[in-house]
Amino acid sequence: MVELAGIIILGILAQWLAWRIKVPAILPLILIGLIVGPLSAYFTADGTKLLEPVYDGRTDSGLFPGEYLFYFVALSIGIILFEGGLTLKKKEISDVGPVILKLITVGSAITFLGAGLAAHFIMGLNWAISFLFAALIIVTGPTVIAPILQNVPLNRNVATVLKWEGILIDPIGALVAVIVFEFIRSTEGSMAYTSHAFVTFTQIIFIGLALGAVAAWSLYQLIKHDLIPHYLLNVFTLAFVLAVFVFSDLIAHESGLLSVVIMGMVLGNMDVPRLKDILDFKESLSVLLISILFILLAANIDRGELEMVLKDWRSFALLGFVAFVIRPLGVFFSTRGSDLKVKEKLFISWVGPRGIVAAGIASLFGITLTRENVEGAEYITPLVFLIVLGTVLLNAATARIVARLLKVIQDTSEGILIVGSSTASRVIGKYLQDNGRHVVLIDNNDYNVRKAVSMGLKAFNLNIYSDDLSEQFDLLDAGYLIAMTSSPDVNEYAARHYERLFGENGTYRLISPDEMQQDPSEIPQQGIFSFTDDFINLSEVARDYPVIHETPVNNIDELTALLRRLNAEKKSIPIFIKNKEGQLEILQAKPEEMEVEEGNMLVYLGKEMEN
């Protein structure tokens, strides 16, 4: 009981620690697993581990009897890969551009071939194990890239490439690894072609593709026709995924992983009602499973396997070859002819940490092939763990230094986060975007979000109270925050809670109806978006006149005169001053104290003024 509770407690503490110090969670998780596992054997009196995942009848220690650890790992990886498949959208692949598409295709192929050859010629592994190792280290993964991007303010080109590569290559890399593994299983570890191997491999691929697609369509129909009550939706989906995994495995042995990956990919590209609820649940479940898995899997490595890798210089030569030769080759081949500068390509080449999918599937495949006495299988898990730890440590420790040396850090955070996606927010957001600013709107009203997206804006259905906005890649360059919801409490919370994260250059909120009734001297002099209009006024003007206008103001007298006219009109709301360089400044509480010079423009929402 103590061991089971301890794994969960240590796992969640590791996740919290990773969040606090801004490092990938996989780093403290694996280190804890190694400490309570193989490393602890050096210090215990009888040479046993503090945590032994597999039950040993001779010592009466261990958690999982027989093959139950294997079953737990297999089902957990299946759930994690299903969630990864849900995030892979066809539209996103077509939207991200040729560079990222080449990285996840050409780059993956170079990594696969290069790492396979390196594992064979450097480590002396057979071809089957070499190319399985290569398939496993294709993926970088968003969970290891995100903390690096959050901690280092990279320019948008570099951040966008690393972000989308991590998101898209996760399920793709997992799919490649599963296919290679299935081929090795079908050829009984030899990778030699036989008619039996071909039939077995074809059967696995066919069952995985067909069953995954049929399962996705079936679950979609159940959800679409409200045949699953809302309170059972998440747990029903979980049970459905497990059922597909097990059923697929019964039909064609080891086809379960492929089936759930395909099921997630197909379901994620359908218009599934309440898909966000399923994703949120699966994300929370994945965090818990990952926390448990990686402590268990790292602890399951034997002292002999650890020494086999750590005492062999070839292991570190392979790590260096993967990080400093194969990664740059893949990046430079994939970015030929792109607009990326050489220094940007160099930084992308430097940052290639392997993640949770690589380590998790490596352990599963390593356990499976070792049980079947496949030659060299004992190298899979410790080698992949070494690559994961080595690349994560290298990138987490040096990313900021290298980014500064290569000058790929953005000078200022000019992105704008607008909390609330009402009509006024959308009109103002569109104007800002048309003027070269990176704008992101968030709202928990799906209709408002969809309206913003239809206007070409980036908008997300998020709740500022329950969603962790710090994990949103699209907000990495946010330096301004404008809270424009109908709730003064939400606006105040957003401005206060996210000021340090997204308000580096300014945090603003709408004035509340109560403040509108106060004496102007009692209203805060900073941080108010409009000192003359609250949400109702903005909404009414935006509803009747959803247009942004610009009119020239050459001095402070012209500005004050125009503001008097606009305030008297009641159908137009002044918002910004735009200078000759196109920079925008929100109107202050005392606009007469602002600096206004020839060539400036007053920007206002609403009815156009007559000359």
SVG drawing of the C-alpha trace seen along z (x, -y; Angstrom):
<svg xmlns="http://www.w3.org/2000/svg" viewBox="-30 -73 64 91">
<polyline fill="none" stroke="black" stroke-width="0.4" points="0.0,0.0 2.8,-2.4 4.6,-1.7 1.4,-2.3 0.5,-5.5 4.2,-6.6 4.4,-6.3 1.3,-8.5 2.5,-11.1 6.0,-11.2 4.7,-11.4 2.4,-14.4 5.1,-16.1 7.5,-15.6 4.9,-17.2 4.5,-20.1 8.3,-20.5 8.7,-20.5 6.0,-23.2 7.7,-25.3 11.2,-25.2 10.0,-25.2 11.6,-21.9 10.0,-19.0 8.2,-16.8 9.8,-13.7 13.1,-14.8 12.2,-14.6 9.9,-11.6 12.7,-9.5 15.3,-10.6 12.9,-9.7 12.3,-6.3 16.1,-5.7 16.7,-6.8 14.1,-4.4 14.9,-1.7 18.4,-0.7 20.4,-3.4 18.9,-2.4 20.3,1.1 23.8,-0.4 22.9,-1.5 20.5,1.1 22.0,3.8 20.9,6.7 21.3,5.0 17.6,4.9 15.7,1.9 13.5,-0.4 10.8,0.1 10.6,3.3 7.8,3.0 7.7,6.8 6.9,9.2 9.7,11.6 8.5,14.7 12.0,15.5 12.2,12.2 8.5,11.7 8.8,8.1 7.4,6.2 4.1,4.8 2.9,6.5 2.9,10.3 3.7,12.2 3.0,10.1 0.6,7.6 3.2,4.8 3.3,5.4 -0.5,5.3 -0.6,2.1 2.0,0.4 0.4,1.5 -3.1,0.2 -1.6,-3.1 0.4,-3.7 -2.7,-3.0 -4.7,-5.7 -1.8,-8.2 -1.5,-7.5 -5.3,-7.8 -5.1,-11.3 -2.2,-12.1 -4.1,-11.0 -7.1,-13.2 -4.8,-16.3 -3.6,-15.5 -5.8,-17.6 -5.6,-17.5 -6.3,-21.2 -3.4,-22.0 -1.0,-19.9 -2.1,-21.8 -1.9,-25.2 1.5,-25.0 3.5,-25.4 6.0,-23.5 8.9,-23.8 7.1,-21.9 5.6,-19.4 9.2,-18.6 10.4,-18.4 7.8,-15.7 8.4,-13.8 11.9,-14.4 13.3,-15.1 11.7,-12.0 13.1,-9.9 16.6,-11.2 16.4,-10.5 15.0,-7.0 17.7,-6.1 20.6,-7.9 19.8,-6.6 19.3,-3.1 22.7,-3.1 24.3,-4.7 22.9,-2.2 24.0,0.7 27.6,-0.6 28.3,-2.4 26.6,0.0 26.8,3.1 23.1,3.9 21.3,6.0 19.3,4.3 15.9,5.1 16.8,3.5 18.7,0.7 15.8,-0.5 13.3,0.0 15.5,-2.3 15.6,-4.8 11.8,-4.8 11.5,-5.4 13.7,-8.5 11.9,-10.3 9.5,-12.1 10.3,-15.3 6.9,-15.8 5.1,-18.9 5.5,-18.0 9.2,-18.5 9.2,-21.4 6.6,-23.5 8.7,-24.3 11.6,-25.3 9.5,-27.7 7.8,-29.1 11.2,-29.8 12.9,-31.2 11.2,-34.1 12.1,-32.9 11.1,-34.8 7.9,-33.6 9.6,-31.8 11.6,-29.5 8.9,-29.1 6.3,-28.2 8.4,-25.6 9.4,-23.9 5.8,-24.1 4.2,-22.5 6.9,-19.9 6.4,-18.7 2.7,-18.5 2.5,-16.8 5.4,-14.5 4.2,-12.9 1.4,-10.7 3.2,-10.3 6.4,-9.1 4.4,-6.8 2.7,-5.3 6.1,-4.7 7.4,-3.0 4.3,-0.8 4.6,0.2 8.3,1.1 7.6,3.0 4.8,4.9 7.1,5.8 9.8,7.1 7.2,9.2 5.9,10.6 9.4,11.6 10.3,12.9 13.0,10.3 15.0,10.9 13.5,8.3 14.0,10.9 11.3,11.1 9.1,14.3 5.6,14.9 4.4,15.6 5.9,12.3 4.3,10.4 0.9,11.9 1.2,11.3 2.4,7.7 -0.4,7.0 -3.0,8.5 -1.8,6.2 -1.8,3.1 -5.2,3.9 -6.9,4.7 -5.3,1.6 -6.5,-0.7 -9.9,0.8 -10.9,1.3 -9.5,-2.1 -11.6,-3.8 -14.8,-1.8 -14.4,-2.4 -14.0,-6.1 -17.1,-6.3 -19.1,-4.2 -18.2,-6.4 -18.9,-9.5 -22.4,-8.2 -23.1,-7.4 -22.0,-10.8 -23.8,-12.6 -27.1,-11.0 -26.9,-11.6 -26.8,-7.9 -24.3,-8.6 -25.3,-10.8 -23.0,-13.7 -21.9,-12.5 -20.7,-9.2 -19.1,-10.6 -15.5,-10.6 -15.5,-7.3 -17.5,-5.7 -14.9,-6.9 -12.1,-5.5 -13.9,-2.1 -14.4,-2.2 -10.7,-2.8 -9.7,0.0 -12.3,2.3 -10.9,1.4 -7.4,2.0 -8.1,5.4 -10.4,6.6 -7.9,5.6 -5.2,7.4 -7.3,10.6 -8.0,10.5 -4.4,9.7 -1.8,9.9 -0.1,6.6 -2.4,4.6 -4.0,2.7 -1.7,-0.3 -2.2,-0.9 -5.9,-0.7 -6.2,-3.3 -3.8,-5.7 -5.9,-5.5 -9.1,-5.8 -7.9,-9.0 -6.7,-10.5 -10.0,-9.7 -12.2,-10.9 -10.1,-14.1 -10.9,-15.0 -14.6,-14.6 -17.0,-17.3 -17.5,-15.5 -19.9,-17.2 -18.2,-17.8 -14.8,-16.7 -13.2,-19.3 -14.6,-17.5 -13.1,-14.3 -9.8,-15.9 -9.7,-17.6 -10.4,-14.3 -7.9,-12.4 -5.3,-15.1 -5.8,-14.8 -5.8,-11.0 -2.6,-11.1 -0.9,-13.3 -1.7,-10.7 -0.7,-7.7 2.5,-9.4 3.4,-10.2 2.9,-6.6 4.4,-5.0 7.7,-6.7 8.6,-6.1 7.6,-2.5 9.5,-2.1 12.7,-3.8 12.6,-1.8 12.1,1.4 15.5,1.0 18.0,3.4 21.3,2.3 23.0,4.5 21.1,2.8 22.0,-0.6 25.7,0.3 25.6,1.9 24.8,-1.5 26.6,-3.9 29.9,-2.0 29.9,-1.7 31.4,-4.8 29.5,-3.8 26.2,-4.7 27.4,-8.3 28.9,-8.4 25.4,-7.4 23.8,-10.1 26.2,-12.7 25.7,-11.5 21.9,-11.7 22.0,-15.2 24.8,-16.8 24.8,-15.1 21.4,-13.6 19.3,-16.4 21.1,-19.2 21.1,-17.1 17.3,-16.6 16.6,-20.3 18.9,-21.7 17.5,-19.3 13.9,-20.0 14.4,-23.8 16.2,-24.2 14.7,-27.0 12.7,-28.3 12.7,-31.9 14.4,-30.7 17.8,-32.3 20.9,-30.2 20.9,-31.1 17.3,-30.1 18.1,-26.7 21.0,-26.3 18.8,-26.8 16.1,-24.5 18.9,-21.9 20.1,-22.4 16.7,-21.9 15.5,-18.3 14.6,-16.8 13.0,-13.3 9.9,-12.9 7.3,-10.8 6.1,-8.8 9.7,-7.7 10.4,-6.5 7.0,-5.0 6.8,-3.0 10.5,-2.0 9.8,-0.4 6.8,1.4 8.6,2.7 11.7,3.5 9.7,5.6 7.9,7.4 10.9,8.3 13.1,9.2 10.4,11.6 10.5,13.2 14.3,13.5 14.9,11.2 18.6,10.6 19.6,7.1 16.2,6.2 17.7,5.5 19.4,2.4 16.1,0.7 14.9,-0.7 18.1,-1.9 19.4,-3.3 16.2,-5.3 16.1,-6.5 19.7,-7.7 18.8,-9.6 15.7,-11.1 17.6,-12.2 20.6,-13.4 18.7,-15.6 16.3,-17.0 19.2,-17.9 21.2,-19.4 18.3,-21.5 16.8,-22.6 20.3,-23.7 21.5,-25.5 18.5,-26.6 18.5,-30.2 22.3,-30.6 22.3,-29.3 19.3,-31.4 21.1,-34.5 24.3,-33.6 22.4,-33.0 20.2,-36.1 16.9,-34.3 15.3,-35.7 12.6,-38.3 13.4,-41.8 9.9,-42.5 6.7,-40.6 4.3,-42.3 1.6,-39.8 -1.9,-40.7 -4.1,-38.5 -7.8,-39.6 -9.9,-37.9 -13.4,-37.7 -14.6,-37.3 -17.6,-39.5 -18.5,-41.5 -16.4,-44.5 -13.4,-42.2 -13.6,-40.7 -13.7,-44.0 -10.8,-45.4 -8.9,-42.2 -9.3,-42.2 -8.1,-45.8 -5.0,-45.0 -4.2,-41.9 -4.6,-43.9 -2.1,-46.3 0.6,-43.6 0.0,-42.5 -0.3,-38.8 -3.7,-38.6 -5.2,-35.7 -8.8,-35.8 -10.0,-33.4 -13.6,-32.8 -15.5,-30.0 -18.4,-30.7 -18.1,-28.4 -20.3,-30.6 -18.1,-33.7 -14.9,-31.6 -16.3,-30.3 -17.3,-33.8 -13.8,-35.0 -12.2,-32.1 -14.6,-32.8 -13.1,-36.3 -9.6,-34.9 -8.6,-35.5 -6.9,-33.0 -9.4,-32.2 -9.7,-29.4 -12.4,-28.0 -10.7,-28.4 -11.7,-29.2 -9.3,-31.5 -10.3,-29.9 -9.7,-26.2 -7.4,-26.2 -3.7,-26.7 -3.0,-29.5 0.7,-29.3 0.7,-26.0 -0.8,-27.7 1.8,-27.9 0.0,-30.7 0.5,-33.0 4.2,-32.6 4.8,-36.2 1.9,-37.8 3.1,-41.1 -0.2,-42.9 -3.4,-41.7 -6.9,-43.2 -9.8,-41.8 -13.0,-42.6 -15.7,-40.2 -19.1,-41.2 -18.1,-40.2 -16.1,-42.8 -15.0,-40.0 -13.6,-38.0 -11.8,-41.1 -10.2,-41.9 -9.2,-38.3 -7.6,-38.0 -5.7,-41.3 -4.5,-40.5 -3.7,-36.7 -2.1,-36.9 -0.4,-40.3 3.1,-38.9 2.6,-36.1 1.1,-38.1 1.2,-41.8 4.9,-42.6 4.1,-45.7 0.6,-46.5 -2.4,-45.0 -5.8,-46.5 -9.5,-45.8 -12.8,-47.3 -14.2,-49.8 -17.0,-48.4 -20.5,-49.9 -19.9,-50.8 -16.7,-52.6 -18.6,-54.5 -20.7,-56.1 -17.7,-57.1 -15.8,-60.3 -13.1,-60.1 -10.4,-60.7 -11.4,-57.5 -11.0,-55.3 -7.5,-53.7 -5.4,-55.8 -3.7,-52.8 -4.9,-49.6 -8.3,-50.7 -9.0,-50.0 -11.6,-52.8 -12.3,-55.4 -15.6,-56.5 -17.3,-53.2 -18.1,-49.9 -19.0,-46.5 -22.6,-47.5 -21.6,-50.7 -18.9,-48.9 -21.3,-46.1 -24.1,-48.5 -21.7,-50.6 -20.0,-47.5 -23.5,-46.0 -24.7,-49.0 -21.4,-50.2 -18.8,-47.2 -16.1,-49.3 -12.8,-50.8 -12.0,-54.3 -8.8,-56.4 -8.7,-60.2 -5.6,-62.4 -4.7,-64.4 -1.6,-66.6 -1.5,-68.1 -3.1,-67.9 -5.7,-70.5 -7.0,-68.6 -7.1,-65.4 -9.1,-67.0 -11.5,-68.5 -12.1,-65.2 -12.6,-63.4 -15.3,-65.9 -17.1,-65.4 -17.0,-61.6 -18.1,-61.6 -21.0,-63.9 -22.0,-61.7 -22.4,-58.5 -22.1,-56.3 -18.4,-56.3 -15.7,-55.2 -12.1,-56.4 -9.6,-53.6 -6.0,-54.2 -3.5,-56.8 -1.5,-55.6 1.9,-57.2 3.7,-57.6 5.5,-54.3 2.2,-52.5 2.6,-51.9 -0.6,-52.0 -1.1,-53.5 -4.3,-53.0 -5.9,-56.3 -5.0,-57.3 -7.2,-58.6 -6.0,-62.1 -5.6,-62.2 -4.6,-65.9 -1.3,-64.8 -0.4,-62.4 2.2,-63.3 0.6,-64.0 2.5,-65.1 1.9,-65.7 1.0,-62.5 -0.7,-60.8 -4.1,-59.1 -7.0,-58.8 -8.4,-55.3 -12.1,-54.9 -14.9,-52.3 -18.4,-53.1 -20.1,-55.6 -17.8,-57.5 -17.6,-61.2 -18.7,-63.7 -16.1,-66.3"/>
</svg>
